[in-house]
Amino acid sequence: MSSIKENLTHINESLPPNVTLVAVTKTKPITDILEAYHAGQRDFGENKIQEMTQKWESLPKDIKWHMIGHIQRNKVKYMASYVSLVHGVDSLRLLKEINKQAKLNDRTIPCLLQVHIAEEDTKFGFNGTELMDLISSRQLDALANVKVVGLMGMATFTEDTQQIRKEFKHLKGILERVKLSYPQIMELSMGMSGDYAIAIAEGSTMIRLGSSIFGTRN
Ligand SMILES: *Cc1c(COP(=O)(O)O)cnc(C)c1O
């Protein structure tokens, strides 16, 4: 088995310079995170606020923490002081809570709006119509302490690469429409270990990789 450092080196060699690699460390121990950190990795992603906060407390403070999972509004307060980017914003109510907690911490929190692009209905996010309604309503303008900088999506979990490509293309198309109203919304968080090459080809600027760096999770 290759080391975390070797995996990171190998992945980084294939990444275009405009693509940010978020190393997904959910369920993985501090020692694994430190190994990646010492290899130069600074962006890390977790899907549970409690686990991310415990790791944030015990790790170097120049790490950028990405919340990539589904978020309960009552837990936003635990990450509001330090989170770098919230990927999974799937409702205006959640965005308002992030805005409130950011304000209490005297900061602005960068966020991505999650768009439902997969066939499965288990995945969270706005659908295209809901998102365009939110954009054209200009309700984002009232939220001074959040900065929506992009969109996030997850493709269907399938071997069918045509299907995956189609879903990523769809998300990229939505981003282009959103940009007409908000040019600062330009990040596209799409791509995981199994599909990141397709995601990059379709315009991803941020990939979230766990198992291809740290090995399979239990
Ligand atoms: C776990 C997770 C990932 C990483 O998955 P891998 O297949 O291990 O790369 C990416 N995005 C989200 C939202 C996740 O929950």
The ligand as a Tripos MOL2 file, in Angstrom:
@<TRIPOS>MOLECULE
LIG
   15    15     1     0     0
SMALL
NO_CHARGES

@<TRIPOS>ATOM
      1 C1        -16.9120   11.3090    2.0610 C.3       1 LIG1
      2 C2        -17.1510   12.4130    1.1120 C.ar      1 LIG1
      3 C3        -16.2490   12.6800    0.0670 C.ar      1 LIG1
      4 C4        -15.0110   11.8470   -0.2030 C.3       1 LIG1
      5 O1        -15.3610   10.5880   -0.6610 O.3       1 LIG1
      6 P1        -14.2730    9.5810   -1.3000 P.3       1 LIG1
      7 O2        -15.0610    8.7100   -2.1990 O.co2     1 LIG1
      8 O3        -13.6600    8.8460   -0.1490 O.co2     1 LIG1
      9 O4        -13.2780   10.4100   -2.0120 O.co2     1 LIG1
     10 C5        -16.5230   13.7570   -0.7620 C.ar      1 LIG1
     11 N1        -17.6140   14.5310   -0.5920 N.ar      1 LIG1
     12 C6        -18.4900   14.3100    0.3970 C.ar      1 LIG1
     13 C7        -19.6670   15.2130    0.5310 C.3       1 LIG1
     14 C8        -18.2890   13.2490    1.2840 C.ar      1 LIG1
     15 O5        -19.1830   13.0330    2.2660 O.3       1 LIG1
@<TRIPOS>BOND
     1     1     2 1
     2     2     3 ar
     3     2    14 ar
     4     3     4 1
     5     3    10 ar
     6     4     5 1
     7     5     6 1
     8     6     7 2
     9     6     8 1
    10     6     9 1
    11    10    11 ar
    12    11    12 ar
    13    12    13 1
    14    12    14 ar
    15    14    15 1
@<TRIPOS>SUBSTRUCTURE
     1 LIG1         1 GROUP 0 **** ****
